[in-house]
Amino acid sequence: MERVKGEGRSYVKLMAIIAILAATIDQVTKAIMLATLEPGIPQPVIGDWFRFYLLFNPGAAFSMGTNSTWLFTTIQLCFVLGIAWYSRMVPEKWQAIGLALIAGGALGNLIDRLFRDPGFYFGHVVDFISVGSFAVFNIADSCITIGVICFVFGVMREDRAHA
């Protein structure tokens, strides 16, 4: 696969920095929350609307697939490795930022799945951000969501440039 645009510009370093930074921030915030919160006991930050609420999620978003932890671990591992391989071919800066944020978020949650209880490859993801009645999530999940938005924006920019 060849680069479409960018006169040979590589985003590998940028993507690596963003992904590692995202995963690091995710893991540091999880460590802080694990040290300061009791599981299942909400800690209000902005009334009842925004709170920290420590949970351990064996599944995917919205706790779907709780019996498929191994599958999510495998998908996240493949995704992180795939983005690392593809990073030298990313044609546009916003796509690079988006993919790096997605990879960093996937890496943050992958670390949980590999090294947290109940055991290697079957670990539960630490979630702690609770907003309104929305699902409880973490920094890695936020990076993935923001990454998807950045990636779509980059694809639209690239399409517009080719039109």
N, C-alpha and C positions, 0 to 999 in steps of 0.2 A: 504494500500500500504506500503510495507516494504522497508527499505533502501537497496540498492543493494550493496553499497560499502562504506567504510569509518569507519568501526568498530564503529558504533553508533555516529560518529561525527555529530554534529548539526551545521547548518549554519544559524540558526534563527537570532542570534545577528548580524552577519555580514550582512545578508540581510536587516535587519531592519535599521542598520546604513546607508548602501548604499542607500536604498530607501528614507529614510528621508533626507539624505544629498542631493540627486539628486533633490527631490521636493523643498527643501529649496533654493538651488542655482537657480533653475528655477524661483521660485517666487521672489527672491531678484533681479535677472537680469530683470525680467518683471517690477518690481516696479521702478527700475532705468530707464528703457527705457520709461515707462509711464510718468515719471517725467521730462525726458529730450528731448523726441522726439515729433514732431507733426505728427499725423496720416497721412499716405500717402505721406510724404515728405522724400525722401531718403537723408541719411547723409553718404557721401562717407567716407570709412575708408582706403581702398586700391584702390584708383581710382574708376572707375565704376564697378570693378570686385567684390569687397567686400564692402558691405554697411549695415547700419542699416536702416530698413524700417518698420515702425510701422503699423501693420495691425491687424484687429480683425476678426478671422476666426470662423464662426458658424459651419463649416463642419469638415471633416477629412483631411488627407494629400491631398495636391494639391487642397484644397477647394472643394473636392468632398462631395456630400451629404449635401449641405448647408441647406436643409429643414429637416434634420434628427438629429438635435442637441440632442434631448432627447434620441435617440438611442445610439449615441456615449457616452453620459453621462452614460447611463445604462451599456454599454459594459465596459467602463473604471472602473466603480464602481465594477462590478462583477469581473473584472480581478484583481484589487487591492486586493479585499477580497479573491479571489481564491489563489493568490500567497501567501498571509499571511497564509492561511490555509495549503497550500502545503509546505511551507518553512521548516517545520520540517522533511520532507521526501526527500528533494533534495539530490541526491546521490553524487554529484561532485562539487568541489569548483567553477569551471568556469561556470557551470550551475547556481549555486547560485548567482554568481556575475551578470551574464546575466539577470536572472529573477528579481533580485533586481533592476538593472538599468531600465528594462522595467517597473516594478511596480512603481519605482520612477518617471519615465517620465509620466506614465499614471496618477499618483497621482498629479503631477504638472499641467497637463492639466485638470484633474478632478476638481481641486480647482477653476480653471478659469470657468469651466462650471457650477459649483455650486454657485459661489459667484460674478461673473461679470455680467455686463449688457448684454442682456436686462433683465435678471432676473434669479432667482434660478432654477437650473436644465437645463436652456436654455442659459446660458452665453456663450459668444464668447471667444475663446482662443486667447491670446496675442501672436502674431508672430512678430519677428523683425530682424532676421538674413537673409540677402539676398546675395547669392553668384552667380555671373554670371547671367544666365537666369534661374537658378533653382528656385523652389518654395521657398517662404519665410517661415521660420521655427523658432523654439525656442530651448532652452536648453533641455526641456523635450523631444522634438522630437529627438534631438541628442542622448540623453540617451537611448531612445527606440531603435534607430538604432544600437548603440554600444552594447547595451544589447543583441540584436538578434545575432550579430556576436559572442559575448562571449558565449552565450548559445549554438550555433551551434558548436563552438570550443570545449566546454565541452562535448557535446554529442559525438563528434568524438573521443575525448580522452577516454571517457568511453567505447565506442565501441571497440577501439583499445586495451584497457586493457582487455576486455573480449574475444578478438580474440585468 
